[in-house]
Amino acid sequence: MDDRKFPDGFLWGAATSAYQIEGAWNDEGKGESIWDRFVRCPDRIANGDTGDIACNGYRCIWEDIALMQALGLQSYRFSIAWTRVQPRGWGAVNQQGLDFYDRLVDRLLAVGIQANVTLNHWDLPQAIQDRGGWSALETADWFAEYAGIMFRRLGDRVALWTTHNEPWMIAFPGYALGTFAPGIADYSRAYQTVHHLLLAHGKAVQVFRQGAYSGEIGIVLNLTHHLPKSEMARDLAACQRAAEENGALFMDPLFKGQYPERLLEWIGTDHAPKIRLGEMGLIGQPIDFLGVNYYFTERVGFSEHGGLLKLFREPISAPGWGRTEMGWGINPSGLTAVLRDIRARYGDLKLYVTENGCALEDVPDARGFVADWGRVDFLRSHLHAIQEAIQAGVNVCGYYAWSLLDNFEWTSGYRPRFGLVRVDYDTMERIPKQSALWYRDTIDRNGLML
């Protein structure tokens, strides 16, 4: 069989987020986040689940780092719980929370694992939400203050920094649809939130550059591959609107200094973000890398009942693939298409695939081991898709599997399991699955056995 190598220096990792794994939601000085509040609203989360305990990662972090080491991970992507560091989101610092992340980074480095730190993975402080949240301009300044605290404490040791993870998810499920925290349904606030998230990103990058820290900084976007239902003009236009709202709404300001004109014309001045003098320049200052989270491909068509964008979307699976536990299609070639499209539209950016994985119906044996060969097939096929993008000239420098651990999957609660490692939520025992062992061997050879 052909052992298909990745480029020398290709970075292998796995990812988690604070709210999904840490638990200890109000321990040792931590403040309340919007997800701490949202999960307590009736009928918002499957089975009434919360992240109060999650994987108990705050208490089990040393065990988890030992797992990472055993799997041969070269990098660990995790997020900071803003409220663990600043309970209100501004002002006083909680030293115990800051010390936790300091110890975490030190331990990672001690075992040869790079830290990839995300500053915002959706868990905004509730005290800031009470003052308007991301739709309020001052939140961008509070984020820059918080970023500065983290840079000063960890900036001498962190290799990669991410400002925001998936700002689309914050803006649209969070502020337009009301299905995610903070549960607001207002499209005008959603588009203003997009702008303030990007402005906060720019302000944080500015603080990072002023500090002359040794690492690199970027942002992570969740990018879907969109295909039109037909060649009819209205389906093509609907597909373009979906793609622009998902990708160009963020990448055009970051890399072209403007918002996509046709999308703003469609949504109209009532919904378009209010932009102040100098803000686009701040948003568009150079970053070191772009993170890409890819999970699925969608077919898009026009629908007169399809909300503001007048469209419907449906998941597409490639031939021979089914659906995941989330109901998502599986289409590895969509990842190649997304990566190639970024290069075609925005140039030779340094890219990392920062999340990619699937939830399956994992069935443990009597020992708790999961022979998840379906997940192995998923990962192998998507890594092959990355190789095809690299061969086409795309500068992909690393890959992070989602997720290291089974965890709290937001509004779906604990039923979907994305982890390479099974978590027994009764005992908190960690048991590597077949996919973890396969991933370990893939990292070791820096290539795929096809």
Residue pairs with C-beta under 8 A, 6 or more apart in sequence:
1 449
1 450
2 449
2 450
3 445
3 447
3 448
3 449
4 384
4 387
4 447
4 448
4 450
5 445
5 446
5 447
6 387
6 390
6 446
6 447
7 390
7 397
8 446
9 397
10 397
10 398
10 399
10 446
11 74
11 75
11 114
11 352
11 397
11 398
11 399
12 72
12 73
12 74
12 75
12 398
12 399
12 442
12 443
12 446
13 73
13 74
13 75
13 76
13 77
13 114
13 116
13 398
13 399
13 400
13 401
14 68
14 71
14 73
14 76
14 77
14 400
14 401
14 402
14 403
14 404
14 420
14 439
15 76
15 77
15 78
15 116
15 354
15 355
15 400
15 401
15 402
15 403
15 404
16 57
16 76
16 77
16 78
16 79
16 403
16 404
16 405
16 407
17 78
17 79
17 118
17 121
17 122
17 123
17 165
17 407
18 78
18 79
18 80
18 81
18 84
18 121
18 123
19 33
19 35
19 51
19 54
19 79
19 81
19 121
19 122
19 123
19 408
20 51
20 54
20 55
20 403
20 407
20 408
20 409
20 410
21 54
21 55
21 57
21 405
21 407
21 408
22 51
22 54
22 55
22 57
22 58
22 81
22 84
23 51
23 52
23 53
23 54
23 55
23 56
23 57
23 58
23 59
24 30
24 53
24 56
24 58
24 59
25 36
25 50
25 51
25 52
25 53
26 32
26 36
27 58
28 94
28 96
28 97
28 100
29 84
29 87
29 94
29 95
29 96
29 97
30 81
30 83
30 84
30 87
30 94
30 97
31 83
31 84
31 86
31 87
31 88
31 89
31 94
31 125
31 126
31 127
32 83
32 87
32 125
32 126
32 127
33 81
33 82
33 83
33 123
33 124
33 125
33 126
33 181
34 122
34 123
34 124
34 125
34 126
34 129
34 133
34 181
34 182
35 51
35 122
35 123
35 181
36 51
36 52
36 83
36 123
36 126
37 126
37 129
37 181
37 182
38 44
38 45
38 180
38 181
38 182
38 183
39 45
39 49
39 50
39 51
39 52
40 50
41 183
44 183
44 411
45 410
45 411
45 413
46 411
46 412
46 413
46 415
47 413
47 414
47 415
48 413
49 408
49 413
49 414
50 408
51 408
54 407
54 408
55 405
55 406
55 407
55 408
55 423
55 425
55 428
56 428
57 64
57 405
58 100
60 428
60 430
61 100
61 104
61 107
62 107
63 430
64 404
64 405
64 430
65 76
65 104
65 107
65 108
65 111
65 113
66 111
67 404
67 421
67 430
67 432
68 76
68 108
68 111
68 113
68 404
69 111
69 112
69 113
70 432
70 440
71 420
71 432
71 436
71 439
71 440
71 443
72 440
72 443
72 444
73 113
73 404
73 443
74 112
74 113
74 114
74 443
75 113
75 114
75 115
75 116
75 159
75 160
75 398
75 400
76 108
76 113
76 114
76 115
76 116
76 404
77 116
77 117
77 118
77 160
77 162
77 354
77 400
78 104
78 115
78 116
78 117
78 118
79 117
79 118
79 119
79 120
79 121
79 123
79 165
80 101
80 117
80 118
80 119
80 150
81 97
81 123
82 89
82 119
82 120
82 123
82 124
82 125
82 146
83 89
83 123
83 125
83 126
84 94
84 97
84 100
84 101
85 93
85 94
85 97
85 98
85 101
85 146
85 149
85 150
86 92
86 93
86 94
86 125
86 146
86 149
87 94
87 125
87 127
88 125
88 127
88 128
89 124
89 125
89 127
89 128
89 142
89 146
90 127
90 128
90 142
90 145
90 146
93 149
98 149
98 153
101 117
101 150
101 153
101 154
102 153
102 154
104 115
105 115
105 117
105 154
105 157
105 158
106 157
108 114
108 115
109 115
109 157
114 159
114 160
115 154
115 157
115 158
115 159
115 160
116 158
116 159
116 160
116 161
116 162
116 354
116 400
117 150
117 154
117 158
117 160
117 161
117 162
118 162
118 164
118 165
118 220
119 143
119 146
119 147
119 150
119 161
119 162
119 163
119 164
119 204
120 143
120 163
120 164
120 165
120 170
120 200
121 165
121 166
122 165
122 166
122 169
122 170
122 174
122 180
122 181
123 181
124 133
124 134
124 139
124 170
124 181
124 182
128 136
128 139
128 142
129 182
131 138
131 139
132 138
132 139
133 139
133 175
133 182
133 184
133 193
134 170
134 171
134 174
134 175
134 193
134 196
134 197
134 200
135 175
135 184
135 189
135 192
135 193
135 196
136 196
137 196
137 199
139 196
139 200
140 196
140 199
140 200
140 203
141 203
143 200
143 203
143 204
144 200
144 203
144 204
144 206
144 207
147 163
147 203
147 204
147 207
147 208
148 207
148 211
151 161
151 207
151 208
151 211
151 213
152 211
155 208
155 211
155 213
155 214
155 215
156 213
156 214
158 213
158 215
159 215
159 216
160 215
160 216
160 217
160 218
160 289
160 352
161 208
161 215
161 216
161 217
161 218
162 217
162 218
162 219
162 220
162 291
162 354
163 200
163 201
163 204
163 205
163 217
163 218
163 219
164 170
164 197
164 200
164 201
164 219
164 220
165 220
165 291
165 293
165 354
166 220
166 221
166 222
166 293
167 194
167 197
167 198
167 201
167 219
167 221
167 250
168 194
168 221
168 222
168 245
168 246
168 249
168 250
169 180
169 222
170 180
170 193
170 197
171 190
171 191
171 193
171 194
171 197
172 190
172 245
173 179
173 180
174 180
174 181
174 182
174 183
174 184
174 190
174 193
175 182
175 184
175 185
175 186
175 189
175 190
175 193
176 184
176 185
176 186
176 187
176 189
176 190
176 308
177 185
178 184
178 185
179 411
180 410
180 411
184 190
187 267
187 271
187 308
188 270
188 271
190 271
191 267
191 271
191 272
191 273
192 273
192 274
194 249
194 250
194 273
195 273
195 274
195 275
195 279
198 250
198 253
198 254
198 283
199 279
199 282
199 283
201 219
201 254
201 283
202 279
202 282
202 283
202 284
202 285
203 282
204 217
205 217
205 285
205 287
206 282
206 285
208 217
209 285
216 288
216 289
217 287
217 288
218 287
218 288
218 289
218 290
218 291
218 350
218 352
219 250
219 254
219 287
219 290
219 291
220 290
220 291
220 292
220 293
220 354
220 355
221 247
221 250
221 251
221 290
221 291
221 292
221 293
222 246
222 293
222 294
222 295
222 355
223 246
223 247
223 292
223 293
223 294
223 338
223 342
224 242
224 246
224 294
224 295
224 296
224 297
224 298
224 334
224 338
225 294
225 296
225 297
225 298
225 331
225 334
225 335
225 337
225 338
226 239
226 242
226 243
226 246
226 297
226 298
226 299
226 300
226 313
227 239
227 297
227 298
227 299
227 300
227 316
228 235
228 236
228 238
228 239
228 299
228 300
228 301
229 235
229 238
229 239
229 299
229 300
229 301
229 302
230 301
232 302
234 302
235 300
235 301
235 302
237 302
238 300
238 301
238 302
238 303
238 306
238 309
238 310
238 311
239 300
239 301
239 311
240 262
241 262
241 263
241 266
241 309
241 310
241 311
242 298
242 300
242 309
242 311
242 313
243 300
244 260
244 262
244 263
245 263
245 309
248 260
248 263
248 345
249 259
249 260
249 263
251 290
251 342
251 345
251 346
252 258
252 259
252 260
253 259
253 280
253 283
253 284
254 283
254 284
254 287
254 290
255 284
255 346
255 347
255 349
256 284
256 346
257 280
257 281
257 283
257 284
258 280
259 272
259 273
264 272
266 309
267 308
271 308
288 350
289 349
289 350
289 351
289 352
289 397
290 342
290 349
290 350
290 351
290 352
291 351
291 352
291 353
291 354
291 355
292 338
292 339
292 342
292 351
292 352
292 353
292 354
293 353
293 354
293 355
293 356
293 402
294 334
294 335
294 338
294 353
294 355
294 356
294 382
295 328
295 355
295 356
295 357
295 358
296 315
296 316
296 328
296 329
296 330
296 331
296 334
297 315
297 316
297 329
297 331
297 334
297 337
298 313
298 314
298 315
298 316
298 329
299 313
299 314
299 315
299 316
300 311
300 312
300 313
301 311
301 312
302 310
302 311
302 312
303 310
303 311
303 312
304 310
306 312
315 323
315 327
315 328
315 329
316 329
316 331
316 334
317 323
317 329
317 330
317 331
318 329
318 330
318 331
318 332
318 333
321 329
321 330
321 331
322 330
323 329
323 330
324 330
324 358
324 359
324 360
325 358
325 359
325 360
325 361
325 415
325 416
325 417
326 358
326 359
326 412
326 416
328 358
330 358
330 378
330 381
332 378
332 381
332 382
332 384
332 385
333 385
334 385
335 353
335 356
335 382
335 385
335 386
335 389
336 385
336 386
336 388
336 389
336 392
339 351
339 353
339 386
339 389
339 394
339 396
340 389
340 392
340 394
342 349
342 351
342 394
343 349
343 392
343 393
343 394
343 395
348 393
348 395
349 395
350 395
350 397
351 394
351 395
351 396
351 397
352 396
352 397
352 398
352 399
352 400
353 382
353 386
353 396
353 398
353 399
353 400
354 400
355 400
355 402
355 403
356 379
356 382
356 399
356 400
356 401
356 402
357 375
357 378
357 379
357 401
357 402
357 403
357 418
358 374
358 375
358 378
358 418
359 409
359 416
359 417
359 418
360 372
360 374
360 375
360 417
362 370
362 372
362 406
362 417
362 422
362 433
363 370
364 370
364 422
364 431
365 371
367 431
368 422
368 424
368 429
368 431
369 422
369 431
369 433
369 434
370 422
370 431
370 433
370 434
371 433
371 434
372 433
372 434
372 435
373 434
375 420
375 433
375 434
375 435
376 434
376 435
376 438
379 401
379 435
379 438
379 439
379 442
380 438
380 442
380 448
380 450
383 399
383 442
383 448
384 448
384 450
386 396
386 399
387 448
389 396
390 396
401 420
401 439
402 418
403 418
403 419
403 420
404 419
404 420
404 421
405 419
405 420
405 421
405 423
405 430
406 414
406 417
406 418
406 419
406 421
406 422
406 423
407 414
407 418
407 419
407 423
408 414
409 415
409 416
409 418
414 425
419 433
420 432
420 433
420 435
420 436
420 439
421 430
421 431
421 432
421 433
421 436
422 430
422 431
422 432
422 433
423 429
423 430
424 431
442 448
